Amino acid sequence: MISRHRLRAYGLPIGVLSIPTSVLVFAPSTAFADTKGDTPATNQQIQTKPVQPTSTPLSIQGVSVDNALTQKWRNFGDTGGGWSNDHGWAAADGTYSVPLPNGEVAWLFNDTFLGPVNQDESLASGWGFIHNSLVLANHGSRRLLTTITGGTHAEPQSLATPTDTSDWYWNTDGIVDGNSLYVFEAKIGQTDGPPPFNFGQIGMDIAKLSLSNFQVERITPTYSQDNISWGTQLLRVGPWIYIYGTEGVSMNKYMHLARVRAGNLLGTWQFYTGTGWSSDPNASARLLGDVGSSYGVTELNGQYVLTTTDSNLGSEIYVYTAPSPTGPFTQLGGIYNAPEAGGNIYIYNVAAHPEISAPNQLVISYNVNSFDGNDILNNVNNNRARFITLHFTPEKQPNRPTEN
């Protein structure tokens, strides 16, 4: 977290932000501050790496780097993010994707740099910065269409903003439920810690967006106990929407899980206790330890595939599988080491994109960032996602267990 009065100390310009904002963030946007402490977990189902792989119905055949998709985002940002004034999306973290009823995909981003971008991929004079945005894309061709923000193209603003404008929202995942797009919003405020991590989660809200223009129609507070960032992954299975969450503890992060009937996302949830479901959010169990601040859970061939980094900004991506949304999650191992990580550059925020994946494959992304904001101003590609594809060898599947 870098406040305006600190920008000069970092040698960064302070007169180029496109909206009135008191904070410019170069830190990972879901690495929440520790408010729960380092008390060891007592739930017996918690697992931490390393875990010995066991035989599962899915196995990894290989991993390939999706240079074509990575390059599409690079070209999109370098050429103005779909805006004629070149002030659209230039780079961002988050990178959640939501399939839409018309076959398009809404890509949800957090801290977003807005162009223009110079030919050497440094940010040009007049660049902007907002805390969340959306990019609309064609599904079949993976063609990126345009940047969607609040405000106007001349004066863009964050797509969603809390009532108290000294705070801000970072998106987690989103889902179409009924005739609206719902996006989970972690409300973030500044703390007294040293930069760039002097921020923390102070609440959770859900934004309801119109499917016609993707503008926010309503924001509703939701569950926010124990510093859990809900909506890390939203997964529809039968009549249920499963809501994965991340509990942000400084040296370890934990998976949590809730569910709600489709069509009732703003209603009463059920929280997984490790053995069953409870309406008490304080009964939510830590299901898996050492997960990243963001991770993906995807149904594939009757199994549930978890893709994540570790909790400490490590460079390796891990894969787990489970027979049901509740687990238990068995680690298949580390499957990819991100080559970008090193020095000031780190990777985080793994997200899964099944809507653009081929059968027996899973496209995932991870975000790149730097501890030094100048690395981004001088090369905005240091704050763009990279894409890889996991190739699975399927075996004959047992009947998937159902949950009532």
LOTI-464361 format. One record per residue (C-alpha): z, x, y; residue in three letters. Coordinates in steps of 0.25 Angstrom, whole numbers. Example, Ala and Ser with C-alpha at 12.3 -4.5 7.8 and 13.67 -1.06 7.14 Angstrom:
BEGIN
((31 49 -18) ALA) ((29 55 -4) SER) 
end
This chain:
BEGIN
((0 0 0) MET) ((-4 6 13) ILE) ((0 -1 26) SER) ((-8 0 39) ARG) ((1 9 46) HIS) ((0 18 34) ARG) ((-15 19 34) LEU) ((-16 29 44) ARG) ((-7 38 36) ALA) ((-17 37 24) TYR) ((-29 40 34) GLY) ((-34 26 32) LEU) ((-41 17 42) PRO) ((-32 5 47) ILE) ((-42 -3 55) GLY) ((-52 -7 45) VAL) ((-45 -18 37) LEU) ((-53 -31 37) SER) ((-41 -39 37) ILE) ((-27 -38 44) PRO) ((-19 -32 33) THR) ((-7 -23 34) SER) ((-9 -16 20) VAL) ((-20 -8 14) LEU) ((-18 -6 -1) VAL) ((-23 5 -9) PHE) ((-13 4 -21) ALA) ((-16 -4 -33) PRO) ((-15 -19 -30) SER) ((-7 -23 -42) THR) ((3 -12 -43) ALA) ((15 -20 -39) PHE) ((28 -14 -34) ALA) ((39 -14 -44) ASP) ((49 -25 -41) THR) ((55 -27 -55) LYS) ((59 -13 -58) GLY) ((58 -4 -70) ASP) ((67 -12 -79) THR) ((62 -10 -93) PRO) ((56 -23 -100) ALA) ((63 -30 -111) THR) ((52 -39 -116) ASN) ((49 -34 -130) GLN) ((34 -37 -129) GLN) ((32 -26 -118) ILE) ((22 -15 -123) GLN) ((19 -3 -115) THR) ((9 8 -118) LYS) ((7 15 -127) PRO) ((5 5 -138) VAL) ((-1 8 -151) GLN) ((-14 1 -153) PRO) ((-14 -9 -165) THR) ((-26 -17 -171) SER) ((-31 -28 -163) THR) ((-43 -37 -164) PRO) ((-49 -30 -152) LEU) ((-52 -15 -151) SER) ((-59 -7 -140) ILE) ((-72 -2 -143) GLN) ((-74 6 -130) GLY) ((-74 6 -115) VAL) ((-86 7 -106) SER) ((-86 9 -91) VAL) ((-93 -2 -83) ASP) ((-99 7 -73) ASN) ((-109 -5 -69) ALA) ((-98 -14 -65) LEU) ((-90 -4 -58) THR) ((-103 0 -50) GLN) ((-105 -15 -46) LYS) ((-92 -15 -40) TRP) ((-95 -2 -33) ARG) ((-108 -7 -28) ASN) ((-102 -20 -23) PHE) ((-91 -13 -15) GLY) ((-101 -3 -9) ASP) ((-110 -13 -4) THR) ((-101 -23 3) GLY) ((-95 -31 -8) GLY) ((-105 -42 -6) GLY) ((-103 -44 9) TRP) ((-115 -42 19) SER) ((-105 -35 28) ASN) ((-101 -25 17) ASP) ((-86 -28 19) HIS) ((-84 -35 5) GLY) ((-78 -29 -7) TRP) ((-78 -13 -7) ALA) ((-66 -10 -17) ALA) ((-54 -17 -23) ALA) ((-44 -18 -34) ASP) ((-40 -29 -43) GLY) ((-53 -32 -49) THR) ((-49 -46 -56) TYR) ((-61 -54 -61) SER) ((-61 -69 -62) VAL) ((-73 -77 -69) PRO) ((-77 -89 -60) LEU) ((-83 -103 -65) PRO) ((-97 -100 -60) ASN) ((-98 -87 -68) GLY) ((-94 -77 -56) GLU) ((-82 -68 -56) VAL) ((-72 -67 -45) ALA) ((-67 -53 -44) TRP) ((-53 -52 -38) LEU) ((-49 -40 -30) PHE) ((-36 -35 -23) ASN) ((-36 -24 -12) ASP) ((-50 -24 -7) THR) ((-58 -14 1) PHE) ((-69 -21 9) LEU) ((-82 -13 13) GLY) ((-90 -8 19) PRO) ((-91 4 10) VAL) ((-99 17 13) ASN) ((-109 23 4) GLN) ((-99 34 0) ASP) ((-90 22 -5) GLU) ((-80 25 6) SER) ((-75 13 14) LEU) ((-84 11 27) ALA) ((-79 7 41) SER) ((-74 -7 41) GLY) ((-69 -8 27) TRP) ((-59 -19 24) GLY) ((-47 -21 15) PHE) ((-41 -34 9) ILE) ((-31 -37 -2) HIS) ((-39 -46 -11) ASN) ((-54 -51 -13) SER) ((-63 -57 -23) LEU) ((-77 -52 -27) VAL) ((-87 -63 -33) LEU) ((-96 -58 -44) ALA) ((-107 -64 -53) ASN) ((-102 -64 -68) HIS) ((-114 -61 -76) GLY) ((-121 -50 -68) SER) ((-107 -45 -63) ARG) ((-114 -45 -49) ARG) ((-103 -44 -38) LEU) ((-106 -55 -27) LEU) ((-97 -54 -15) THR) ((-83 -51 -10) THR) ((-74 -63 -7) ILE) ((-62 -61 3) THR) ((-54 -70 13) GLY) ((-58 -70 27) GLY) ((-73 -67 31) THR) ((-83 -55 28) HIS) ((-80 -50 42) ALA) ((-65 -51 40) GLU) ((-61 -52 25) PRO) ((-47 -55 21) GLN) ((-40 -55 7) SER) ((-44 -66 -1) LEU) ((-30 -71 -3) ALA) ((-19 -67 7) THR) ((-4 -71 6) PRO) ((2 -79 18) THR) ((10 -67 22) ASP) ((-1 -58 26) THR) ((8 -45 25) SER) ((7 -48 10) ASP) ((-6 -48 2) TRP) ((-12 -53 -12) TYR) ((-18 -45 -23) TRP) ((-26 -53 -33) ASN) ((-22 -52 -48) THR) ((-32 -60 -57) ASP) ((-38 -74 -55) GLY) ((-43 -85 -63) ILE) ((-51 -98 -61) VAL) ((-43 -110 -64) ASP) ((-49 -124 -62) GLY) ((-58 -123 -49) ASN) ((-51 -111 -42) SER) ((-49 -96 -44) LEU) ((-35 -92 -44) TYR) ((-31 -78 -40) VAL) ((-17 -72 -43) PHE) ((-12 -65 -30) GLU) ((-1 -55 -30) ALA) ((6 -55 -17) LYS) ((9 -41 -12) ILE) ((18 -36 -1) GLY) ((22 -22 4) GLN) ((34 -15 0) THR) ((42 -3 5) ASP) ((36 6 -6) GLY) ((28 19 -2) PRO) ((13 16 -1) PRO) ((3 14 -8) PRO) ((12 5 -17) PHE) ((21 -1 -6) ASN) ((18 -16 -10) PHE) ((22 -26 -21) GLY) ((20 -40 -26) GLN) ((28 -51 -19) ILE) ((22 -63 -26) GLY) ((11 -69 -34) MET) ((1 -80 -29) ASP) ((-11 -87 -34) ILE) ((-23 -89 -25) ALA) ((-32 -101 -28) LYS) ((-47 -98 -24) LEU) ((-59 -107 -22) SER) ((-70 -105 -32) LEU) ((-80 -108 -21) SER) ((-77 -97 -11) ASN) ((-65 -90 -17) PHE) ((-56 -92 -5) GLN) ((-41 -94 -7) VAL) ((-37 -109 -7) GLU) ((-22 -108 -11) ARG) ((-12 -97 -14) ILE) ((0 -101 -23) THR) ((12 -93 -27) PRO) ((14 -90 -41) THR) ((24 -83 -51) TYR) ((28 -69 -46) SER) ((41 -66 -53) GLN) ((45 -51 -57) ASP) ((33 -45 -49) ASN) ((23 -50 -59) ILE) ((9 -50 -54) SER) ((3 -62 -61) TRP) ((-12 -64 -63) GLY) ((-15 -50 -68) THR) ((-24 -57 -78) GLN) ((-27 -71 -79) LEU) ((-32 -76 -93) LEU) ((-36 -90 -97) ARG) ((-34 -93 -112) VAL) ((-36 -107 -116) GLY) ((-28 -116 -107) PRO) ((-20 -105 -101) TRP) ((-21 -95 -90) ILE) ((-13 -82 -94) TYR) ((-8 -75 -82) ILE) ((-5 -60 -84) TYR) ((5 -53 -74) GLY) ((9 -39 -71) THR) ((23 -35 -68) GLU) ((23 -23 -59) GLY) ((34 -13 -63) VAL) ((32 1 -56) SER) ((31 9 -69) MET) ((26 -2 -78) ASN) ((19 -16 -77) LYS) ((20 -27 -87) TYR) ((11 -39 -91) MET) ((16 -53 -90) HIS) ((9 -66 -94) LEU) ((10 -80 -89) ALA) ((1 -92 -92) ARG) ((-3 -106 -86) VAL) ((-11 -117 -90) ARG) ((-25 -116 -84) ALA) ((-26 -125 -72) GLY) ((-12 -123 -68) ASN) ((-12 -109 -63) LEU) ((-3 -112 -52) LEU) ((7 -120 -60) GLY) ((18 -115 -70) THR) ((15 -103 -79) TRP) ((21 -99 -92) GLN) ((26 -85 -93) PHE) ((25 -77 -106) TYR) ((39 -72 -111) THR) ((34 -63 -122) GLY) ((36 -74 -133) THR) ((32 -87 -126) GLY) ((30 -94 -112) TRP) ((40 -97 -101) SER) ((38 -104 -88) SER) ((48 -94 -82) ASP) ((41 -83 -75) PRO) ((53 -74 -77) ASN) ((51 -75 -92) ALA) ((38 -68 -91) SER) ((38 -56 -101) ALA) ((32 -42 -99) ARG) ((21 -42 -110) LEU) ((15 -28 -108) LEU) ((20 -16 -101) GLY) ((12 -5 -94) ASP) ((0 -13 -89) VAL) ((-7 -11 -76) GLY) ((-5 -19 -63) SER) ((-17 -27 -68) SER) ((-23 -29 -82) TYR) ((-33 -38 -89) GLY) ((-31 -47 -101) VAL) ((-43 -52 -107) THR) ((-46 -61 -119) GLU) ((-56 -54 -128) LEU) ((-60 -59 -142) ASN) ((-47 -66 -144) GLY) ((-38 -55 -139) GLN) ((-32 -52 -126) TYR) ((-36 -38 -120) VAL) ((-27 -32 -109) LEU) ((-33 -20 -101) THR) ((-24 -12 -92) THR) ((-20 1 -86) THR) ((-5 5 -87) ASP) ((5 2 -76) SER) ((4 15 -69) ASN) ((-10 17 -64) LEU) ((-14 24 -76) GLY) ((-29 27 -78) SER) ((-30 21 -92) GLU) ((-34 7 -96) ILE) ((-27 1 -108) TYR) ((-31 -11 -117) VAL) ((-22 -20 -125) TYR) ((-25 -32 -134) THR) ((-17 -45 -137) ALA) ((-19 -57 -146) PRO) ((-15 -67 -135) SER) ((-13 -67 -120) PRO) ((2 -64 -122) THR) ((0 -52 -131) GLY) ((5 -44 -137) PRO) ((-4 -33 -131) PHE) ((-8 -21 -140) THR) ((-14 -9 -133) GLN) ((-27 -4 -138) LEU) ((-25 9 -129) GLY) ((-30 15 -117) GLY) ((-45 13 -116) ILE) ((-50 19 -103) TYR) ((-45 29 -93) ASN) ((-51 27 -79) ALA) ((-58 39 -74) PRO) ((-55 35 -59) GLU) ((-40 38 -60) ALA) ((-35 51 -55) GLY) ((-29 57 -42) GLY) ((-27 45 -32) ASN) ((-36 36 -40) ILE) ((-30 26 -50) TYR) ((-34 14 -58) ILE) ((-27 1 -60) TYR) ((-29 -15 -61) ASN) ((-37 -17 -74) VAL) ((-44 -30 -75) ALA) ((-52 -37 -86) ALA) ((-65 -44 -83) HIS) ((-69 -52 -96) PRO) ((-78 -61 -88) GLU) ((-88 -49 -86) ILE) ((-86 -43 -100) SER) ((-95 -44 -112) ALA) ((-90 -48 -126) PRO) ((-80 -39 -132) ASN) ((-79 -31 -119) GLN) ((-70 -32 -107) LEU) ((-73 -27 -93) VAL) ((-61 -22 -86) ILE) ((-59 -15 -72) SER) ((-49 -6 -66) TYR) ((-46 -3 -52) ASN) ((-47 11 -45) VAL) ((-38 14 -33) ASN) ((-32 26 -26) SER) ((-18 30 -21) PHE) ((-25 36 -9) ASP) ((-32 25 0) GLY) ((-42 35 5) ASN) ((-48 36 -9) ASP) ((-53 22 -7) ILE) ((-57 22 7) LEU) ((-66 35 4) ASN) ((-71 29 -9) ASN) ((-69 14 -11) VAL) ((-73 15 -26) ASN) ((-59 21 -28) ASN) ((-55 6 -27) ASN) ((-65 -1 -36) ARG) ((-63 -6 -50) ALA) ((-69 1 -62) ARG) ((-74 -7 -74) PHE) ((-74 -4 -89) ILE) ((-78 -12 -101) THR) ((-69 -12 -114) LEU) ((-77 -14 -127) HIS) ((-70 -21 -138) PHE) ((-73 -22 -153) THR) ((-69 -36 -157) PRO) ((-64 -39 -171) GLU) ((-63 -53 -177) LYS) ((-53 -61 -169) GLN) ((-41 -69 -175) PRO) ((-39 -83 -169) ASN) ((-33 -81 -155) ARG) ((-19 -86 -154) PRO) ((-17 -98 -145) THR) ((-6 -101 -136) GLU) ((-1 -115 -133) ASN) 
end
